[in-house]
Amino acid sequence: MNMEYKVVEMREGWLGGKMSGEKLEKLLNKEARDGWRYKSMTSVDVKGRIGPSGVDGVLVVFERDAG
């Protein structure tokens, strides 16, 4: 069985802010409708649009059968 993977970078805003459960839930449901299954999640420092420092974010990994 061949698998394919998708990685989605999430953050609450360009300048940081608290990650919302509602935003994550919407992402998980959207990807599930497209056939993706949640695989894992990792906390990361995501580079923001303004300034040199990063903001809190997560990388969400999904997988699905490749055909």
PyMOL Python script that loads the backbone (N, CA, C, O; Angstrom):
from pymol import cmd

cmd.read_pdbstr("""\
ATOM      1  N   MET A   1       0.837  -1.176   0.000  1.00  0.00           N
ATOM      2  CA  MET A   1       0.000   0.000   0.000  1.00  0.00           C
ATOM      3  C   MET A   1       0.889   1.249   0.000  1.00  0.00           C
ATOM      4  O   MET A   1       1.750   1.398   0.868  1.00  0.00           O
ATOM      5  N   ASN A   2       0.687   2.124  -0.949  1.00  0.00           N
ATOM      6  CA  ASN A   2       1.432   3.379  -1.022  1.00  0.00           C
ATOM      7  C   ASN A   2       0.684   4.468  -0.266  1.00  0.00           C
ATOM      8  O   ASN A   2      -0.535   4.603  -0.376  1.00  0.00           O
ATOM      9  N   MET A   3       1.433   5.230   0.494  1.00  0.00           N
ATOM     10  CA  MET A   3       0.848   6.320   1.269  1.00  0.00           C
ATOM     11  C   MET A   3       1.409   7.642   0.770  1.00  0.00           C
ATOM     12  O   MET A   3       2.532   7.705   0.270  1.00  0.00           O
ATOM     13  N   GLU A   4       0.616   8.694   0.912  1.00  0.00           N
ATOM     14  CA  GLU A   4       1.116  10.042   0.686  1.00  0.00           C
ATOM     15  C   GLU A   4       0.850  10.854   1.937  1.00  0.00           C
ATOM     16  O   GLU A   4      -0.056  10.549   2.712  1.00  0.00           O
ATOM     17  N   TYR A   5       1.651  11.891   2.126  1.00  0.00           N
ATOM     18  CA  TYR A   5       1.586  12.684   3.345  1.00  0.00           C
ATOM     19  C   TYR A   5       1.438  14.162   3.017  1.00  0.00           C
ATOM     20  O   TYR A   5       1.856  14.632   1.959  1.00  0.00           O
ATOM     21  N   LYS A   6       0.836  14.873   3.948  1.00  0.00           N
ATOM     22  CA  LYS A   6       0.622  16.308   3.811  1.00  0.00           C
ATOM     23  C   LYS A   6       0.964  16.944   5.155  1.00  0.00           C
ATOM     24  O   LYS A   6       0.526  16.463   6.200  1.00  0.00           O
ATOM     25  N   VAL A   7       1.749  18.026   5.132  1.00  0.00           N
ATOM     26  CA  VAL A   7       2.112  18.741   6.355  1.00  0.00           C
ATOM     27  C   VAL A   7       1.522  20.146   6.276  1.00  0.00           C
ATOM     28  O   VAL A   7       1.742  20.870   5.305  1.00  0.00           O
ATOM     29  N   VAL A   8       0.771  20.520   7.311  1.00  0.00           N
ATOM     30  CA  VAL A   8       0.131  21.836   7.365  1.00  0.00           C
ATOM     31  C   VAL A   8       0.720  22.603   8.539  1.00  0.00           C
ATOM     32  O   VAL A   8       0.747  22.109   9.667  1.00  0.00           O
ATOM     33  N   GLU A   9       1.194  23.821   8.263  1.00  0.00           N
ATOM     34  CA  GLU A   9       1.733  24.704   9.291  1.00  0.00           C
ATOM     35  C   GLU A   9       0.596  25.570   9.816  1.00  0.00           C
ATOM     36  O   GLU A   9      -0.081  26.249   9.044  1.00  0.00           O
ATOM     37  N   MET A  10       0.389  25.547  11.121  1.00  0.00           N
ATOM     38  CA  MET A  10      -0.688  26.341  11.731  1.00  0.00           C
ATOM     39  C   MET A  10      -0.130  27.308  12.749  1.00  0.00           C
ATOM     40  O   MET A  10       0.782  26.978  13.507  1.00  0.00           O
ATOM     41  N   ARG A  11      -0.686  28.504  12.759  1.00  0.00           N
ATOM     42  CA  ARG A  11      -0.423  29.480  13.819  1.00  0.00           C
ATOM     43  C   ARG A  11      -1.668  30.336  13.926  1.00  0.00           C
ATOM     44  O   ARG A  11      -2.450  30.426  12.979  1.00  0.00           O
ATOM     45  N   GLU A  12      -1.850  30.950  15.049  1.00  0.00           N
ATOM     46  CA  GLU A  12      -3.078  31.725  15.245  1.00  0.00           C
ATOM     47  C   GLU A  12      -3.062  33.006  14.424  1.00  0.00           C
ATOM     48  O   GLU A  12      -4.103  33.418  13.911  1.00  0.00           O
ATOM     49  N   GLY A  13      -1.924  33.634  14.292  1.00  0.00           N
ATOM     50  CA  GLY A  13      -1.834  34.868  13.514  1.00  0.00           C
ATOM     51  C   GLY A  13      -0.398  35.136  13.136  1.00  0.00           C
ATOM     52  O   GLY A  13       0.510  34.458  13.618  1.00  0.00           O
ATOM     53  N   TRP A  14      -0.180  36.112  12.284  1.00  0.00           N
ATOM     54  CA  TRP A  14       1.185  36.436  11.844  1.00  0.00           C
ATOM     55  C   TRP A  14       2.043  36.941  12.988  1.00  0.00           C
ATOM     56  O   TRP A  14       3.264  36.779  12.967  1.00  0.00           O
ATOM     57  N   LEU A  15       1.424  37.546  13.982  1.00  0.00           N
ATOM     58  CA  LEU A  15       2.185  38.096  15.103  1.00  0.00           C
ATOM     59  C   LEU A  15       2.111  37.216  16.334  1.00  0.00           C
ATOM     60  O   LEU A  15       2.516  37.642  17.415  1.00  0.00           O
ATOM     61  N   GLY A  16       1.613  36.019  16.203  1.00  0.00           N
ATOM     62  CA  GLY A  16       1.510  35.122  17.344  1.00  0.00           C
ATOM     63  C   GLY A  16       0.110  35.110  17.901  1.00  0.00           C
ATOM     64  O   GLY A  16      -0.857  35.410  17.200  1.00  0.00           O
ATOM     65  N   GLY A  17       0.010  34.765  19.151  1.00  0.00           N
ATOM     66  CA  GLY A  17      -1.297  34.665  19.785  1.00  0.00           C
ATOM     67  C   GLY A  17      -1.549  33.220  20.149  1.00  0.00           C
ATOM     68  O   GLY A  17      -0.849  32.316  19.694  1.00  0.00           O
ATOM     69  N   LYS A  18      -2.544  33.018  20.962  1.00  0.00           N
ATOM     70  CA  LYS A  18      -2.864  31.681  21.440  1.00  0.00           C
ATOM     71  C   LYS A  18      -3.515  30.850  20.338  1.00  0.00           C
ATOM     72  O   LYS A  18      -4.394  31.331  19.623  1.00  0.00           O
ATOM     73  N   MET A  19      -3.079  29.609  20.208  1.00  0.00           N
ATOM     74  CA  MET A  19      -3.644  28.676  19.233  1.00  0.00           C
ATOM     75  C   MET A  19      -5.033  28.272  19.712  1.00  0.00           C
ATOM     76  O   MET A  19      -5.207  27.924  20.880  1.00  0.00           O
ATOM     77  N   SER A  20      -6.015  28.313  18.829  1.00  0.00           N
ATOM     78  CA  SER A  20      -7.373  27.980  19.246  1.00  0.00           C
ATOM     79  C   SER A  20      -7.743  26.546  18.875  1.00  0.00           C
ATOM     80  O   SER A  20      -7.405  26.056  17.797  1.00  0.00           O
ATOM     81  N   GLY A  21      -8.443  25.890  19.794  1.00  0.00           N
ATOM     82  CA  GLY A  21      -8.932  24.540  19.528  1.00  0.00           C
ATOM     83  C   GLY A  21      -9.931  24.529  18.388  1.00  0.00           C
ATOM     84  O   GLY A  21      -9.996  23.565  17.624  1.00  0.00           O
ATOM     85  N   GLU A  22     -10.708  25.591  18.269  1.00  0.00           N
ATOM     86  CA  GLU A  22     -11.715  25.679  17.206  1.00  0.00           C
ATOM     87  C   GLU A  22     -11.057  25.709  15.823  1.00  0.00           C
ATOM     88  O   GLU A  22     -11.538  25.068  14.889  1.00  0.00           O
ATOM     89  N   LYS A  23      -9.966  26.450  15.698  1.00  0.00           N
ATOM     90  CA  LYS A  23      -9.248  26.529  14.419  1.00  0.00           C
ATOM     91  C   LYS A  23      -8.663  25.156  14.056  1.00  0.00           C
ATOM     92  O   LYS A  23      -8.728  24.738  12.900  1.00  0.00           O
ATOM     93  N   LEU A  24      -8.098  24.467  15.036  1.00  0.00           N
ATOM     94  CA  LEU A  24      -7.542  23.141  14.799  1.00  0.00           C
ATOM     95  C   LEU A  24      -8.642  22.153  14.415  1.00  0.00           C
ATOM     96  O   LEU A  24      -8.465  21.351  13.499  1.00  0.00           O
ATOM     97  N   GLU A  25      -9.763  22.210  15.106  1.00  0.00           N
ATOM     98  CA  GLU A  25     -10.891  21.322  14.802  1.00  0.00           C
ATOM     99  C   GLU A  25     -11.377  21.521  13.361  1.00  0.00           C
ATOM    100  O   GLU A  25     -11.654  20.549  12.657  1.00  0.00           O
ATOM    101  N   LYS A  26     -11.478  22.770  12.930  1.00  0.00           N
ATOM    102  CA  LYS A  26     -11.900  23.058  11.554  1.00  0.00           C
ATOM    103  C   LYS A  26     -10.924  22.476  10.546  1.00  0.00           C
ATOM    104  O   LYS A  26     -11.332  21.908   9.533  1.00  0.00           O
ATOM    105  N   LEU A  27      -9.622  22.619  10.827  1.00  0.00           N
ATOM    106  CA  LEU A  27      -8.606  22.054   9.929  1.00  0.00           C
ATOM    107  C   LEU A  27      -8.734  20.532   9.850  1.00  0.00           C
ATOM    108  O   LEU A  27      -8.729  19.966   8.756  1.00  0.00           O
ATOM    109  N   LEU A  28      -8.849  19.866  11.004  1.00  0.00           N
ATOM    110  CA  LEU A  28      -8.946  18.404  11.023  1.00  0.00           C
ATOM    111  C   LEU A  28     -10.173  17.917  10.251  1.00  0.00           C
ATOM    112  O   LEU A  28     -10.083  16.955   9.488  1.00  0.00           O
ATOM    113  N   ASN A  29     -11.314  18.573  10.442  1.00  0.00           N
ATOM    114  CA  ASN A  29     -12.538  18.178   9.737  1.00  0.00           C
ATOM    115  C   ASN A  29     -12.444  18.436   8.238  1.00  0.00           C
ATOM    116  O   ASN A  29     -12.916  17.623   7.443  1.00  0.00           O
ATOM    117  N   LYS A  30     -11.842  19.555   7.842  1.00  0.00           N
ATOM    118  CA  LYS A  30     -11.676  19.866   6.418  1.00  0.00           C
ATOM    119  C   LYS A  30     -10.811  18.816   5.731  1.00  0.00           C
ATOM    120  O   LYS A  30     -11.165  18.314   4.664  1.00  0.00           O
ATOM    121  N   GLU A  31      -9.682  18.486   6.342  1.00  0.00           N
ATOM    122  CA  GLU A  31      -8.776  17.499   5.736  1.00  0.00           C
ATOM    123  C   GLU A  31      -9.415  16.110   5.713  1.00  0.00           C
ATOM    124  O   GLU A  31      -9.206  15.356   4.763  1.00  0.00           O
ATOM    125  N   ALA A  32     -10.180  15.764   6.728  1.00  0.00           N
ATOM    126  CA  ALA A  32     -10.867  14.461   6.758  1.00  0.00           C
ATOM    127  C   ALA A  32     -11.866  14.347   5.609  1.00  0.00           C
ATOM    128  O   ALA A  32     -12.000  13.278   5.013  1.00  0.00           O
ATOM    129  N   ARG A  33     -12.562  15.430   5.296  1.00  0.00           N
ATOM    130  CA  ARG A  33     -13.505  15.409   4.173  1.00  0.00           C
ATOM    131  C   ARG A  33     -12.792  15.158   2.837  1.00  0.00           C
ATOM    132  O   ARG A  33     -13.386  14.632   1.896  1.00  0.00           O
ATOM    133  N   ASP A  34     -11.514  15.542   2.771  1.00  0.00           N
ATOM    134  CA  ASP A  34     -10.723  15.325   1.552  1.00  0.00           C
ATOM    135  C   ASP A  34      -9.974  13.989   1.568  1.00  0.00           C
ATOM    136  O   ASP A  34      -9.140  13.733   0.699  1.00  0.00           O
ATOM    137  N   GLY A  35     -10.270  13.145   2.550  1.00  0.00           N
ATOM    138  CA  GLY A  35      -9.677  11.812   2.601  1.00  0.00           C
ATOM    139  C   GLY A  35      -8.391  11.698   3.392  1.00  0.00           C
ATOM    140  O   GLY A  35      -7.781  10.629   3.415  1.00  0.00           O
ATOM    141  N   TRP A  36      -7.958  12.774   4.046  1.00  0.00           N
ATOM    142  CA  TRP A  36      -6.732  12.740   4.838  1.00  0.00           C
ATOM    143  C   TRP A  36      -7.045  12.291   6.259  1.00  0.00           C
ATOM    144  O   TRP A  36      -8.077  12.654   6.822  1.00  0.00           O
ATOM    145  N   ARG A  37      -6.134  11.490   6.838  1.00  0.00           N
ATOM    146  CA  ARG A  37      -6.227  11.041   8.230  1.00  0.00           C
ATOM    147  C   ARG A  37      -5.135  11.723   9.038  1.00  0.00           C
ATOM    148  O   ARG A  37      -3.995  11.843   8.589  1.00  0.00           O
ATOM    149  N   TYR A  38      -5.498  12.169  10.233  1.00  0.00           N
ATOM    150  CA  TYR A  38      -4.515  12.779  11.138  1.00  0.00           C
ATOM    151  C   TYR A  38      -3.444  11.754  11.480  1.00  0.00           C
ATOM    152  O   TYR A  38      -3.758  10.606  11.795  1.00  0.00           O
ATOM    153  N   LYS A  39      -2.174  12.165  11.418  1.00  0.00           N
ATOM    154  CA  LYS A  39      -1.056  11.278  11.736  1.00  0.00           C
ATOM    155  C   LYS A  39      -0.320  11.744  12.996  1.00  0.00           C
ATOM    156  O   LYS A  39      -0.108  10.955  13.917  1.00  0.00           O
ATOM    157  N   SER A  40       0.070  13.023  13.039  1.00  0.00           N
ATOM    158  CA  SER A  40       0.799  13.541  14.198  1.00  0.00           C
ATOM    159  C   SER A  40       0.791  15.061  14.218  1.00  0.00           C
ATOM    160  O   SER A  40       0.395  15.710  13.250  1.00  0.00           O
ATOM    161  N   MET A  41       1.239  15.619  15.348  1.00  0.00           N
ATOM    162  CA  MET A  41       1.312  17.066  15.499  1.00  0.00           C
ATOM    163  C   MET A  41       2.562  17.394  16.310  1.00  0.00           C
ATOM    164  O   MET A  41       2.879  16.714  17.285  1.00  0.00           O
ATOM    165  N   THR A  42       3.270  18.452  15.889  1.00  0.00           N
ATOM    166  CA  THR A  42       4.496  18.859  16.558  1.00  0.00           C
ATOM    167  C   THR A  42       4.481  20.360  16.780  1.00  0.00           C
ATOM    168  O   THR A  42       4.164  21.125  15.869  1.00  0.00           O
ATOM    169  N   SER A  43       4.821  20.781  17.984  1.00  0.00           N
ATOM    170  CA  SER A  43       4.928  22.200  18.297  1.00  0.00           C
ATOM    171  C   SER A  43       6.213  22.747  17.684  1.00  0.00           C
ATOM    172  O   SER A  43       7.264  22.113  17.772  1.00  0.00           O
ATOM    173  N   VAL A  44       6.130  23.929  17.061  1.00  0.00           N
ATOM    174  CA  VAL A  44       7.297  24.539  16.420  1.00  0.00           C
ATOM    175  C   VAL A  44       7.288  26.044  16.623  1.00  0.00           C
ATOM    176  O   VAL A  44       6.270  26.634  16.984  1.00  0.00           O
ATOM    177  N   ASP A  45       8.425  26.645  16.389  1.00  0.00           N
ATOM    178  CA  ASP A  45       8.562  28.092  16.335  1.00  0.00           C
ATOM    179  C   ASP A  45       8.434  28.464  14.866  1.00  0.00           C
ATOM    180  O   ASP A  45       9.297  28.099  14.068  1.00  0.00           O
ATOM    181  N   VAL A  46       7.378  29.181  14.486  1.00  0.00           N
ATOM    182  CA  VAL A  46       7.105  29.511  13.088  1.00  0.00           C
ATOM    183  C   VAL A  46       7.505  30.960  12.841  1.00  0.00           C
ATOM    184  O   VAL A  46       7.109  31.856  13.587  1.00  0.00           O
ATOM    185  N   LYS A  47       8.281  31.184  11.804  1.00  0.00           N
ATOM    186  CA  LYS A  47       8.710  32.553  11.494  1.00  0.00           C
ATOM    187  C   LYS A  47       7.504  33.397  11.100  1.00  0.00           C
ATOM    188  O   LYS A  47       6.718  33.004  10.239  1.00  0.00           O
ATOM    189  N   GLY A  48       7.364  34.550  11.729  1.00  0.00           N
ATOM    190  CA  GLY A  48       6.269  35.463  11.430  1.00  0.00           C
ATOM    191  C   GLY A  48       6.594  36.371  10.258  1.00  0.00           C
ATOM    192  O   GLY A  48       7.722  36.382   9.764  1.00  0.00           O
ATOM    193  N   ARG A  49       5.632  37.108   9.829  1.00  0.00           N
ATOM    194  CA  ARG A  49       5.808  38.024   8.705  1.00  0.00           C
ATOM    195  C   ARG A  49       6.554  39.287   9.118  1.00  0.00           C
ATOM    196  O   ARG A  49       7.261  39.892   8.312  1.00  0.00           O
ATOM    197  N   ILE A  50       6.393  39.679  10.374  1.00  0.00           N
ATOM    198  CA  ILE A  50       7.002  40.914  10.851  1.00  0.00           C
ATOM    199  C   ILE A  50       8.018  40.593  11.931  1.00  0.00           C
ATOM    200  O   ILE A  50       7.690  39.933  12.917  1.00  0.00           O
ATOM    201  N   GLY A  51       9.226  41.048  11.757  1.00  0.00           N
ATOM    202  CA  GLY A  51      10.260  40.853  12.763  1.00  0.00           C
ATOM    203  C   GLY A  51      10.989  39.533  12.615  1.00  0.00           C
ATOM    204  O   GLY A  51      10.522  38.620  11.934  1.00  0.00           O
ATOM    205  N   PRO A  52      12.147  39.445  13.265  1.00  0.00           N
ATOM    206  CA  PRO A  52      13.006  38.260  13.121  1.00  0.00           C
ATOM    207  C   PRO A  52      12.606  37.079  13.996  1.00  0.00           C
ATOM    208  O   PRO A  52      13.023  35.951  13.731  1.00  0.00           O
ATOM    209  N   SER A  53      11.812  37.312  15.025  1.00  0.00           N
ATOM    210  CA  SER A  53      11.503  36.216  15.946  1.00  0.00           C
ATOM    211  C   SER A  53      10.350  35.358  15.437  1.00  0.00           C
ATOM    212  O   SER A  53       9.570  35.780  14.583  1.00  0.00           O
ATOM    213  N   GLY A  54      10.260  34.164  15.971  1.00  0.00           N
ATOM    214  CA  GLY A  54       9.199  33.245  15.586  1.00  0.00           C
ATOM    215  C   GLY A  54       7.992  33.360  16.490  1.00  0.00           C
ATOM    216  O   GLY A  54       8.028  34.036  17.519  1.00  0.00           O
ATOM    217  N   VAL A  55       6.925  32.696  16.096  1.00  0.00           N
ATOM    218  CA  VAL A  55       5.708  32.632  16.908  1.00  0.00           C
ATOM    219  C   VAL A  55       5.396  31.161  17.150  1.00  0.00           C
ATOM    220  O   VAL A  55       5.847  30.288  16.408  1.00  0.00           O
ATOM    221  N   ASP A  56       4.621  30.899  18.195  1.00  0.00           N
ATOM    222  CA  ASP A  56       4.233  29.522  18.471  1.00  0.00           C
ATOM    223  C   ASP A  56       3.318  29.002  17.372  1.00  0.00           C
ATOM    224  O   ASP A  56       2.421  29.709  16.911  1.00  0.00           O
ATOM    225  N   GLY A  57       3.545  27.796  16.969  1.00  0.00           N
ATOM    226  CA  GLY A  57       2.706  27.175  15.964  1.00  0.00           C
ATOM    227  C   GLY A  57       2.806  25.666  16.059  1.00  0.00           C
ATOM    228  O   GLY A  57       3.492  25.136  16.933  1.00  0.00           O
ATOM    229  N   VAL A  58       2.133  24.986  15.176  1.00  0.00           N
ATOM    230  CA  VAL A  58       2.208  23.525  15.127  1.00  0.00           C
ATOM    231  C   VAL A  58       2.301  23.083  13.670  1.00  0.00           C
ATOM    232  O   VAL A  58       1.802  23.755  12.768  1.00  0.00           O
ATOM    233  N   LEU A  59       2.944  21.953  13.463  1.00  0.00           N
ATOM    234  CA  LEU A  59       2.940  21.267  12.189  1.00  0.00           C
ATOM    235  C   LEU A  59       2.014  20.072  12.367  1.00  0.00           C
ATOM    236  O   LEU A  59       2.225  19.250  13.258  1.00  0.00           O
ATOM    237  N   VAL A  60       0.999  19.972  11.531  1.00  0.00           N
ATOM    238  CA  VAL A  60       0.042  18.871  11.597  1.00  0.00           C
ATOM    239  C   VAL A  60       0.285  17.984  10.375  1.00  0.00           C
ATOM    240  O   VAL A  60       0.275  18.461   9.240  1.00  0.00           O
ATOM    241  N   VAL A  61       0.502  16.697  10.619  1.00  0.00           N
ATOM    242  CA  VAL A  61       0.798  15.752   9.551  1.00  0.00           C
ATOM    243  C   VAL A  61      -0.432  14.875   9.298  1.00  0.00           C
ATOM    244  O   VAL A  61      -1.037  14.341  10.227  1.00  0.00           O
ATOM    245  N   PHE A  62      -0.782  14.743   8.020  1.00  0.00           N
ATOM    246  CA  PHE A  62      -1.901  13.907   7.591  1.00  0.00           C
ATOM    247  C   PHE A  62      -1.368  12.866   6.625  1.00  0.00           C
ATOM    248  O   PHE A  62      -0.328  13.064   5.997  1.00  0.00           O
ATOM    249  N   GLU A  63      -2.092  11.746   6.506  1.00  0.00           N
ATOM    250  CA  GLU A  63      -1.737  10.710   5.545  1.00  0.00           C
ATOM    251  C   GLU A  63      -2.988  10.178   4.873  1.00  0.00           C
ATOM    252  O   GLU A  63      -4.087  10.281   5.420  1.00  0.00           O
ATOM    253  N   ARG A  64      -2.820   9.599   3.669  1.00  0.00           N
ATOM    254  CA  ARG A  64      -3.904   8.909   2.993  1.00  0.00           C
ATOM    255  C   ARG A  64      -3.320   7.951   1.973  1.00  0.00           C
ATOM    256  O   ARG A  64      -2.160   8.073   1.579  1.00  0.00           O
ATOM    257  N   ASP A  65      -4.138   6.994   1.550  1.00  0.00           N
ATOM    258  CA  ASP A  65      -3.709   6.056   0.521  1.00  0.00           C
ATOM    259  C   ASP A  65      -3.440   6.828  -0.763  1.00  0.00           C
ATOM    260  O   ASP A  65      -4.185   7.743  -1.114  1.00  0.00           O
ATOM    261  N   ALA A  66      -2.383   6.457  -1.452  1.00  0.00           N
ATOM    262  CA  ALA A  66      -1.957   7.188  -2.646  1.00  0.00           C
ATOM    263  C   ALA A  66      -2.546   6.611  -3.919  1.00  0.00           C
ATOM    264  O   ALA A  66      -1.921   6.704  -4.976  1.00  0.00           O
ATOM    265  N   GLY A  67      -3.662   6.052  -3.856  1.00  0.00           N
ATOM    266  CA  GLY A  67      -4.253   5.681  -5.120  1.00  0.00           C
ATOM    267  C   GLY A  67      -4.842   4.369  -5.180  1.00  0.00           C
ATOM    268  O   GLY A  67      -5.367   3.975  -6.221  1.00  0.00           O
TER     269      GLY A  67
END
""", "prot")
cmd.dss("prot")
cmd.show_as("cartoon", "prot")
cmd.util.cbc("prot")
cmd.orient("prot")
